[in-house]
Amino acid sequence: MLFVAVSAVLVAAAIALRSPPDSSPPSGVVRPPQVDGGPVGSARDVVAQLNKRHTEVKAAARRFLTAFLRYEVGDLSEPVRRALRGTATRRFADRLLRQPPRRPAAGQFPPRATLRRIHIAFISPLATRAVVSGAALRGGLSEEFSFVLARRGGTWLASGPGE
């Protein structure tokens, strides 16, 4: 986890400090580096921002996964539908709700899984997209999951399955 945070800091700092050749300021004018629209301070500021994003993604992922784990075992109640629409992009929520899971031929859906662990890896230089992966426990067996979450207008939303 520390490796990912330090790597992200280095990537963000490199991008922030790099200035395209055609946008150089007039001589004598120094612009502060920018990250996600705001000036970059110290590496400590970048780490603080990444920690904040990590916390936001984790909370959003938990909300989405709570609804998704109910959805995948056939719970299409209004609260689950509302939760999916509120925690996923419109396109992804529409896709999920348009083709809900089918009842197994043997009769019943398996029991709902419980969330066990979540891992977050940012996949964009400005930490606006992340892969959330982890495991849920169902009937004593661990099931892996992976979803992409994207930051849209300050809100993190599930935008599709990960790999």
N, C-alpha and C positions, 0 to 999 in steps of 0.2 A: 504494500500500500504506500509506504514511504517512497519507494522507487518511482511509482506512478506519479505521486505528487511532485517530487523533485523534477522528474522528466517534464511534466506539464509546465512547471515554473520555467524551466530552461527554454522550452519551445515557445511559451508565451512571451518571455523576455526577448528572445531572438526575433520573433515576429514584430513585437512592439518597437524594438530598437532599429529594425531595418526600415529604411526609407526608400521608396521607389525613386529612381533617378530623375524622373520628370516632375517630382513634387518637392524638390529641395527648396527650402525657404530662402528668401533673399539673404545676401551675405550679411552677417552680423546678427541675424534673427535666429534664435534657437527655440524650436518647438519641443515641448515635453513628449516623450513617447506615449502612445495610446494603446490601451487594451480594452476591447469591447466598448469603445466610445469614450472612455475616460482615461486620464493620465495615469501612467504607471509610476508608482513610488518605488519603494524598495522591494527586494525579493520577498521580504516579510509580508508586504501588502499583497503581492501576487499569491502567496501561500494562503493568506487569510481569505482572499477572494475564492480560491479553489476550495478551501474548506467549507466556506459558506455555500458554494454551488453543490458540493458533495452532500451536505446536509439537506439542501433543497431537493436534490434528485432522489435521495434515499426516502424522504417523506412522500414525494410524489409516486415513487415506485411502489411503496407499501400500499398507498391508497388504490393504485391501479391493480396491483396483484391481489389485494383482498377481493376486489370485485371480479377479477378474471378467474380466480380459483373457484369462485361460486358459479360463474358463467360456464366454465368448461365441464361442469357436472350437471348441466341442464337447468340451472337456476336462472330463469329469464324474467324474474319478478321486476316490477317497476323500479324498486330501489337499486337493483343490480344494473338495469339498463341506464338509469340516471347516473350511476357511479361510473360506468364505462364511458358514457358521453362526456362526463366531466373530467375524466382522467386520461382520455385518449384524444388524438386529433380527430376531427370530424370524419376524415376519410377512413381511418383505421376503425373507429367505433362503428361506422356504417357497415364496413366490411364484416366485422365480427357479428353484428346484429342481423345482417342480411342472411348470413349462413351460419346459424348457431350449431353447436355440436349435436350430432344425432345420437339418439338413444342406442346403446349397443344391442346387437341382435339377441344376446342372451337375456335381455330384459331390463335391468336397472343400470343406472350410472354408478360408477364406483363412488366411494365416499370422497368428500371434499378433502383436498390436501391442505396441510398447514405449512406456512412459510418457515423455512429453517435458516437460510442464509442468503445474503445479497452481496454482490460484488459490483462495484461501479468503476467503469473505465471511460474517461472522456475521449472522444474520437474526433474532436475538432479543436483547432488551435486556440479558439476563444472560449473553450469549455461551454459550448451551447448545444452540443449533442453528446450523448453518452450511451454506452451499452450497459444494460443492467442484466446481470446474469446471477444465477444462484441455484438453490435447490429447495424443493418443497417435499414434505414427507406425506406419503399416502399409503396406508395399510402396512406400515413398517418399511416401505421401500422409498428410496430417495429418487425424485424426478428432477431432472435439470430443466431450467428455462433460460431464455435470453430474449430481451426486448430492447429496442432502441427508443430512447426518450429524447425529445428535442425541446429546447427552450423557445417558447413562443410568447412574446409580449410579457416576459417576466414569469411565465408559468411553464412548468415542465409537464409535457404530455407524452404518453406512449404513442409512437408513430408507426410501429410495426414490429414484427418478430426480428430477433437478432439471428446470429448464426449458431 
